[in-house]
Structure formats: C-alpha cells, structure tokens
C-alpha cells in the first residue's frame, strides 16, 4: 500500500461546503434576531456568536490534543483523502489493526475531523464578517482593518493547523497554534466591544488613570507569557514531571535542564541532539510554568484590587478573581490528580476566558488624560 500523502486536497471543496452548512445555523439565528437592527448591532451579534463558537473550538482543540487525537487522520485537510472517517474506514481499520492504541483509530479520527469541521465553520463566519463589514463600511464605528486582519489571522491559523498534523505534533507548531486560537479570541472580542460602544445609549469606554491602563497592558503581557509557557508544558507532555505540590519531586528546586527544555525547534520527545529528551528538561518546562503562575496570579489579584475602585469595572474585577481561582484549582488538579482530562480542558478554558476578559478590559477603557483631550475643544483645536 502506498503511503498516504501528507497533503491531499481532494476533499477540500466538500469540507468547505460542510463548513458553510454548519455556519448557516448561527447566521440564520443572527438574522432572525437582528433583521430590523442597524448594521453595527447586527455585526456585533454575529461577532459575539463567532466569538462563542471560537471559544468552543479552542476547548475542542484542547480535547483533541489531550486525547492524543491530533494525528487521528494522518493527512490534511481530510482523512485519508476523504471528507469524513466514513469514506476512510478501510484505511483507518488497517491502521488500527496494525496499532490498536493509535495514533489512528476510529474514535480519534472522528475527534480530529470534528475539530476540522468546527474550524471550517468558524472560518466561514469570519469570511462573512469581513464581507458584510465591507458592505456596511460607511455605518461602522471602526476601521475595516479589524475584520480583514481577523480573516487573515484565521487563514494563518488554518495553516498552523495543517502543520500540526504534517509535522507530527511538532511542539513549537502546536504551541503557536494554541496561541493563534487565543489571539483570534482577542481580535473578535475587541471588535465586539467596539460595536457595543457605537450603539445608542452606550456610555463608551470607561475612563481610568493612565497608570491603571499601563497596569492592564503589563498584566496582559504577563498573561500571554504564561499562556505560552502553559502551551509548552502541554505540547511537551511535561505536566506529570512534577506530581506533588508545592514542591516538585520533593524539592523546592529539583534537578532541571533549562537548555534542553527550552530548545524550541526540535521534534516531539527529542532533545537538541535528537536523542530522547531528558526528564530534567521536562521538569524545567513544568517548574518554570509553575513559578510564573505565582507571579501571574499575584498580578491578577492586584489588578482586580485596583479595578474595584471603579464602579464601572467591578464586574470585570470579580471576573479576574474568579478565573484566577479557577486556574489555580484546575492547575493543582492536573498535578495532584495526574492530569485528568476534564481538569486539563478546564485549565485551557480558564486561560481563554482570561484572554477574552483582559481584551475586553483593554478595549473598554481609555486613559482619562486621553478622554479629556478628546472632549476639550481647545485641545482639539490646538491639535489640528
């Protein structure tokens, strides 16, 4: 039997058609709910629906990775050149008979393809957002740069999804794919906030001191670093390198190999020389993520305390505290319960929720100095 090509575009048209069919449901619901609304309100609703489905896609992507289904179909975009595992049943059966535990089995093939179907549907919704935004550009509160950047981003994200399969779960690619999914959430959330601020009766962005705005940016940057570290832990399967807490392997500073652990461009399970990655490298990957988590959790609690003094931001402050606690509990569960599937998916969901929440905070606030200059006619006149 000839080996299956890594790229087989034969089912591409059928997959795109299936994605369009799946996207019809959310689009029809948005149209029914907002058929009498202004374009900005309709687009805001469609953006929120797309954001919700993208969040679900990120969670299902984590489920796909954590169930070792990322290679459930060894080619892209279909499964053995078919649009579904049904058409590939003979090839999957042969692969499963040769290796009963995978990587190719019928359940894993279905999980992988469902993930691709959902991703295609989200891509169709983002195409619709870009096109409808262009058609209504004179009535929108923001530049067309945003929806078209989102479309380019989702295309790049699809390319990383393909590389995840064809490069056999290469850790750097898988981590970038996770970061790309969270970046897509941030782009959609920023647009939904812009649409919300343009609606009649909206008070607009909340004015905050410039120091607090700087704090928001700094904490958001820390959050992204921590998400990247968490993705590196997961894609290198380093969660169980430390099975106790708060120590690791019974020590406050276990034996660690940072050079091997943070060599970025290497195959899964391999070190810099091509040999098996040493356990001390996995320990370093895990423990750095844990140490950084202490800093990020403290920063989130401090930021929530700062936000609490602003009446319009108390709900967001409570959200930060809730998801900080959520991440602490799910992270601990992964360690002491030895990486249960539910806790691992929930941990990814908490990270995604924090990205959405922090993006909303940054998009929904403005420096008070900036607001004052915009509302002062003398300052506006002087700036012209």
C-alpha positions as CSV (number, residue, x, y, z in Angstrom):
1,X,0.0,0.0,0.0
2,X,1.3,3.4,-1.0
3,X,1.8,5.8,2.0
4,X,-0.8,8.4,2.4
5,X,0.3,11.9,1.2
6,X,0.5,14.5,4.0
7,X,-1.5,17.0,1.9
8,X,-4.4,15.7,-0.1
9,X,-6.7,18.5,-1.3
10,X,-9.2,16.2,-3.0
11,X,-11.8,16.7,-0.2
12,X,-11.3,20.4,0.2
13,X,-14.4,21.5,-1.7
14,X,-16.6,19.1,0.3
15,X,-15.1,20.3,3.6
16,X,-15.7,23.9,2.7
17,X,-19.3,23.1,1.7
18,X,-19.8,21.3,5.0
19,X,-18.3,24.3,6.9
20,X,-20.7,26.6,5.1
21,X,-23.7,24.4,6.0
22,X,-22.7,24.4,9.7
23,X,-22.3,28.1,9.7
24,X,-25.8,28.6,8.2
25,X,-27.4,27.9,11.6
26,X,-25.7,30.7,13.6
27,X,-26.1,33.1,10.6
28,X,-29.8,32.4,10.4
29,X,-30.2,32.9,14.1
30,X,-28.4,36.2,14.0
31,X,-30.5,37.4,11.0
32,X,-33.8,36.4,12.8
33,X,-32.7,38.2,16.0
34,X,-31.5,41.4,14.3
35,X,-33.2,41.7,10.9
36,X,-34.6,45.1,11.9
37,X,-31.4,46.3,13.6
38,X,-28.7,48.7,12.4
39,X,-25.7,47.1,10.7
40,X,-23.4,47.7,13.7
41,X,-25.8,46.0,16.0
42,X,-26.2,43.0,13.6
43,X,-22.5,42.7,13.2
44,X,-21.9,42.9,16.9
45,X,-24.3,40.0,17.4
46,X,-22.6,38.0,14.7
47,X,-19.2,38.8,16.2
48,X,-20.4,37.6,19.6
49,X,-21.7,34.3,18.2
50,X,-18.4,33.8,16.3
51,X,-16.5,34.5,19.5
52,X,-18.6,32.0,21.4
53,X,-18.0,29.3,18.7
54,X,-14.3,30.1,18.6
55,X,-14.1,29.7,22.3
56,X,-15.7,26.3,21.9
57,X,-13.3,25.5,19.1
58,X,-10.3,26.3,21.4
59,X,-11.7,23.9,24.0
60,X,-12.3,21.2,21.5
61,X,-8.8,21.7,20.2
62,X,-7.5,21.1,23.7
63,X,-9.7,18.0,23.9
64,X,-8.3,16.8,20.6
65,X,-4.7,17.3,21.8
66,X,-5.3,15.8,25.3
67,X,-7.0,12.6,23.9
68,X,-4.0,12.1,21.6
69,X,-6.2,12.6,18.5
70,X,-4.1,15.2,16.8
71,X,-2.9,12.5,14.3
72,X,-6.2,10.7,14.2
73,X,-6.1,11.4,10.5
74,X,-2.6,11.5,9.1
75,X,-3.2,13.9,6.2
76,X,-4.8,17.3,5.7
77,X,-7.4,18.6,5.2
78,X,-9.4,15.4,5.1
79,X,-8.9,11.9,6.4
80,X,-7.0,9.5,4.0
81,X,-8.2,11.8,1.2
82,X,-11.9,11.6,2.3
83,X,-14.1,14.3,3.7
84,X,-15.0,12.1,6.7
85,X,-13.8,8.9,8.5
86,X,-16.7,7.1,6.8
87,X,-15.1,7.3,3.5
88,X,-11.7,6.3,5.0
89,X,-13.0,3.4,7.0
90,X,-10.8,0.8,5.2
91,X,-7.6,2.8,5.8
92,X,-8.5,3.6,9.4
93,X,-9.3,-0.1,10.1
94,X,-6.0,-1.2,8.6
95,X,-4.1,1.4,10.7
96,X,-6.0,0.5,13.9
97,X,-5.3,-3.2,13.3
98,X,-1.6,-2.5,13.0
99,X,-1.5,-0.3,16.1
100,X,-4.7,-0.8,18.2
101,X,-3.8,2.2,20.5
102,X,-3.2,4.7,17.8
103,X,-2.3,7.2,16.7
104,X,-5.0,6.3,14.1
105,X,-8.2,4.8,15.4
106,X,-11.9,5.4,14.6
107,X,-12.7,7.5,17.7
108,X,-9.5,9.6,17.3
109,X,-10.2,10.1,13.6
110,X,-13.7,11.4,14.4
111,X,-12.4,13.7,17.1
112,X,-9.9,15.1,14.7
113,X,-12.3,15.6,11.9
114,X,-15.0,17.2,14.1
115,X,-12.4,19.7,15.1
116,X,-11.7,20.5,11.5
117,X,-15.4,20.8,10.7
118,X,-15.8,23.3,13.6
119,X,-12.7,25.2,12.4
120,X,-14.1,25.4,8.9
121,X,-17.4,26.7,10.1
122,X,-15.7,29.4,12.2
123,X,-13.7,30.4,9.2
124,X,-16.8,30.8,7.1
125,X,-18.4,33.0,9.8
126,X,-15.2,35.2,9.8
127,X,-15.4,35.5,6.0
128,X,-19.0,36.6,6.3
129,X,-18.0,39.2,8.9
130,X,-15.3,40.6,6.7
131,X,-17.6,40.8,3.6
132,X,-20.6,42.3,5.5
133,X,-18.3,44.8,7.3
134,X,-17.0,46.0,3.9
135,X,-20.5,46.3,2.5
136,X,-21.6,48.4,5.5
137,X,-18.3,50.3,6.0
138,X,-19.9,53.8,6.0
139,X,-22.0,52.8,9.0
140,X,-19.4,51.1,11.1
141,X,-17.6,52.6,14.2
142,X,-14.2,51.1,13.3
143,X,-11.8,50.6,10.5
144,X,-12.2,47.7,8.1
145,X,-8.6,46.8,9.1
146,X,-10.0,44.8,12.1
147,X,-12.3,42.3,10.3
148,X,-9.9,41.8,7.5
149,X,-7.0,41.2,9.9
150,X,-9.2,38.6,11.6
151,X,-9.7,36.9,8.3
152,X,-6.0,36.8,7.5
153,X,-5.4,35.6,11.1
154,X,-7.8,32.7,10.8
155,X,-6.2,31.7,7.4
156,X,-2.8,31.6,9.1
157,X,-4.3,29.7,12.0
158,X,-5.6,27.1,9.5
159,X,-2.1,26.8,8.1
160,X,-0.7,26.1,11.5
161,X,-3.5,23.5,12.0
162,X,-2.2,21.8,8.8
163,X,1.4,21.9,10.0
164,X,0.4,20.5,13.4
165,X,-0.6,17.3,11.5
166,X,2.0,17.2,8.8
167,X,4.9,18.0,11.2
168,X,3.7,15.3,13.6
169,X,2.8,17.4,16.6
170,X,6.0,19.5,16.5
171,X,5.9,21.2,19.9
172,X,6.7,24.7,18.6
173,X,4.0,24.5,15.9
174,X,1.4,23.1,18.3
175,X,2.1,25.9,20.9
176,X,1.9,28.6,18.2
177,X,-1.4,27.0,17.1
178,X,-2.8,27.4,20.6
179,X,-1.6,31.0,20.8
180,X,-3.1,31.7,17.4
181,X,-6.5,30.4,18.7
182,X,-6.4,32.7,21.7
183,X,-5.3,35.6,19.5
184,X,-8.3,35.0,17.4
185,X,-10.5,35.3,20.5
186,X,-8.8,38.6,21.4
187,X,-9.4,40.0,17.9
188,X,-13.1,39.1,18.0
189,X,-13.6,40.4,21.5
190,X,-12.0,43.8,20.6
191,X,-14.4,44.1,17.7
192,X,-17.5,43.2,19.8
193,X,-16.5,45.9,22.3
194,X,-16.1,48.5,19.5
195,X,-19.6,47.6,18.2
196,X,-21.1,47.8,21.7
197,X,-19.7,51.3,22.2
198,X,-21.2,52.5,19.0
199,X,-24.8,51.6,20.0
200,X,-27.2,54.3,21.0
201,X,-27.1,55.0,24.7
202,X,-23.7,53.3,25.2
203,X,-21.6,55.3,27.7
204,X,-18.5,54.4,25.7
205,X,-15.1,53.4,27.2
206,X,-14.5,53.8,30.9
207,X,-12.0,56.5,31.8
208,X,-9.2,55.2,34.1
209,X,-5.9,56.7,35.2
210,X,-3.1,56.3,32.8
211,X,-1.2,54.3,35.4
212,X,-4.0,51.7,35.5
213,X,-4.1,51.5,31.8
214,X,-0.4,50.8,31.9
215,X,-1.0,48.1,34.5
216,X,-3.6,46.5,32.3
217,X,-1.1,46.3,29.4
218,X,1.6,44.9,31.7
219,X,-0.6,42.2,33.2
220,X,-2.0,41.2,29.8
221,X,1.6,40.8,28.5
222,X,2.4,38.6,31.6
223,X,-0.7,36.5,30.8
224,X,0.4,35.9,27.3
225,X,3.8,34.7,28.5
226,X,2.2,32.4,30.9
227,X,-0.2,31.0,28.2
228,X,2.9,30.3,26.0
229,X,4.6,28.5,28.9
230,X,1.5,26.5,29.6
231,X,1.2,25.5,25.9
232,X,4.9,24.5,26.0
233,X,4.1,22.3,29.1
234,X,1.1,20.6,27.4
235,X,2.7,20.1,24.0
236,X,5.8,18.5,25.5
237,X,3.6,16.4,27.9
238,X,5.5,17.8,30.9
239,X,2.5,18.1,33.2
240,X,3.5,14.9,35.2
241,X,7.1,15.9,35.6
242,X,6.1,17.2,39.0
243,X,3.4,15.2,40.8
244,X,3.5,17.0,44.1
245,X,2.7,20.5,45.3
246,X,4.0,23.0,46.3
247,X,7.4,21.1,46.0
248,X,8.4,19.3,42.8
249,X,9.8,15.7,43.3
250,X,10.1,16.5,47.0
251,X,12.3,19.5,46.4
252,X,11.9,23.3,46.2
253,X,14.5,23.3,43.4
254,X,14.5,20.0,41.6
255,X,17.2,18.9,39.1
256,X,16.4,20.8,35.9
257,X,17.9,21.1,32.4
258,X,16.8,24.5,31.1
259,X,18.9,24.3,27.9
260,X,17.2,21.1,26.7
261,X,13.8,22.1,28.0
262,X,13.7,25.4,26.2
263,X,15.3,24.4,22.9
264,X,12.4,25.5,20.8
265,X,13.0,24.0,17.4
266,X,13.0,20.2,17.9
267,X,10.8,17.1,17.3
268,X,8.4,15.9,19.9
269,X,10.1,13.9,22.6
270,X,13.6,14.7,21.3
271,X,16.3,16.8,22.7
272,X,18.8,19.1,20.9
273,X,20.9,16.2,19.7
274,X,18.0,14.1,18.5
275,X,18.1,11.7,21.5
276,X,15.2,11.3,23.8
277,X,14.5,14.5,25.8
278,X,15.9,14.1,29.4
279,X,13.5,14.0,32.3
280,X,15.3,17.0,33.8
281,X,14.3,19.1,30.8
282,X,10.6,18.2,31.3
283,X,11.0,19.2,34.9
284,X,12.4,22.5,33.9
285,X,9.4,23.1,31.5
286,X,6.9,22.3,34.2
287,X,8.6,24.2,37.0
288,X,9.1,27.4,35.1
289,X,5.4,27.4,34.2
290,X,4.6,26.9,37.9
291,X,6.9,29.6,39.2
292,X,5.5,32.0,36.6
293,X,2.0,31.1,37.7
294,X,2.6,32.5,41.1
295,X,3.6,35.9,39.6
296,X,0.6,36.0,37.2
297,X,-1.8,35.1,39.9
298,X,-0.5,37.8,42.2
299,X,-0.7,40.3,39.3
300,X,-4.3,39.3,38.6
301,X,-5.3,39.7,42.2
302,X,-3.5,43.1,42.4
303,X,-5.1,44.3,39.2
304,X,-8.6,43.2,40.4
305,X,-8.0,45.2,43.6
306,X,-7.1,48.3,41.5
307,X,-10.2,47.9,39.3
308,X,-12.5,47.5,42.3
309,X,-12.3,51.3,43.0
310,X,-14.0,52.0,39.6
311,X,-17.8,51.4,39.7
312,X,-18.0,50.5,36.0
313,X,-15.3,47.8,36.3
314,X,-16.2,45.9,39.4
315,X,-17.8,43.1,37.4
316,X,-14.5,42.7,35.5
317,X,-12.6,42.7,38.8
318,X,-14.8,39.9,40.1
319,X,-14.2,38.0,36.8
320,X,-10.5,38.3,37.2
321,X,-10.6,36.9,40.7
322,X,-12.9,34.1,39.7
323,X,-10.8,32.9,36.8
324,X,-7.5,33.4,38.8
325,X,-9.0,31.0,41.3
326,X,-10.2,28.7,38.5
327,X,-6.8,28.5,37.0
328,X,-5.2,27.8,40.4
329,X,-7.7,24.9,41.2
330,X,-7.6,23.3,37.7
331,X,-3.8,23.6,37.6
332,X,-3.5,21.9,41.0
333,X,-5.9,19.3,39.9
334,X,-3.7,18.5,36.9
335,X,-0.7,17.9,39.2
336,X,-2.2,16.0,42.2
337,X,-4.8,14.1,40.2
338,X,-2.3,13.2,37.5
339,X,-3.7,15.2,34.5
340,X,-7.4,14.2,34.4
341,X,-9.0,15.1,31.0
342,X,-11.7,17.4,32.5
343,X,-9.3,19.5,34.6
344,X,-6.9,19.8,31.6
345,X,-9.6,21.1,29.3
346,X,-10.9,23.4,32.0
347,X,-7.4,24.8,32.5
348,X,-7.2,25.7,28.8
349,X,-10.7,27.2,29.1
350,X,-9.7,29.4,32.0
351,X,-6.8,30.7,30.1
352,X,-9.0,31.5,27.1
353,X,-11.5,33.2,29.4
354,X,-8.8,35.4,30.9
355,X,-7.6,36.4,27.4
356,X,-11.2,37.4,26.5
357,X,-11.7,39.3,29.8
358,X,-8.4,41.2,29.6
359,X,-9.1,42.1,25.9
360,X,-12.5,43.4,26.9
361,X,-10.9,45.5,29.7
362,X,-8.3,47.0,27.4
363,X,-10.8,47.7,24.6
364,X,-13.4,49.0,27.1
365,X,-11.2,51.6,28.9
366,X,-9.3,54.7,27.9
367,X,-6.8,56.8,29.7
368,X,-8.6,59.7,31.5
369,X,-6.0,62.1,30.1
370,X,-6.8,60.9,26.6
371,X,-10.5,61.3,27.1
372,X,-10.1,64.8,28.5
373,X,-8.1,65.9,25.5
374,X,-10.7,64.5,23.1
375,X,-13.5,66.2,24.9
376,X,-11.8,69.6,25.3
377,X,-12.4,71.8,22.2
378,X,-9.4,74.0,22.9
379,X,-7.1,70.9,22.9
380,X,-8.8,69.6,19.8
381,X,-8.4,72.9,18.0
382,X,-4.7,73.1,19.0
383,X,-4.1,69.6,17.7
384,X,-5.4,70.5,14.2
